Amino acid sequence: MKNMVILTGAGISAESGINTFRDSDGLWEGHDIMEVASPVGWKKNPSLVLDFYNKRRQQLYTVKPNLAHYELVKLESKYNVSIITQNVDNLHERAGSKNIIHLHGELLKVRSQFDQNIVLDWQKDLHIGDVCKHNSQLRPHIVWFGEEVPMLDLAIEVTQKADILIIIGTSMQVYPAASLVQYITPKTPIYFIDPNPNISPSKQLTIIKEKASLGMSQLVEQFLTS
Ligand code: OAD
């Protein structure tokens, strides 16, 4: 089976009703990024940060995977599919995809401030005073700006083995996620699905200027019938 690597960003969840970060109705609107997604912001106003992620977590219970998430699952019948997502939602899991690497963390997990290896499943709101077994405050299991990306090495390893790379709904502005493309071989074809692609086509790169659901339906038909 060929290895198919899928890199997803906020755009794949847009049709599920989750706002992207950098479109005009972006999630950051009304929020200074550094206040809600950085260690400095967390130190300055932890309640604001918890409230921000509690709202994001609550929203997960009101949204569903969309066609693009489900189309990706179909590819597993013919390819060894690995998804590397920048998204902290659980829509790939809920659609049924098997191999998912969350590069930027997960909304439904929290971790200890004392020991980052203490990671707990967490479905409800997180409050000041919710602590780990060492009595240390729990924080969202999200990779904030300026923090290490613990899943990066695994993501690089997976990307290096890609026979085909599909990128869906990302502005390719956030590193190191955007740098993963550098790890594919020169022969690996790249397909980029985004209605407003922030990248230029090349011999190696095919751009599909569509929303994720339509773009994925087209690609899946192509890949499953070829
Ligand atoms: P962005 O908001 O930067 O980019 C979203 C992309 O999705 C844009 O290129 C849009 O054109 C595209 N888009 C919008 N609607 C779409 C649709 N229906 N179908 C397909 N594409 C669509 O989001 P990301 O690139 O994911 O990090 O942002 C990367 C990281 O920046 C996030 O993971 C987050 C943020 O800071 C953390 O939270 C750590």
Residues whose N, C-alpha, C, O or C-beta is under 5 A from the ligand:
A	BS01	OAD	G9 A10 G11 I12 A14 E15 T20 F21 R22 D23 Q86 N87 H104 V143 G169 T170 S171 M172 V174 I193 D194 P195 N196 E210 K211 A212
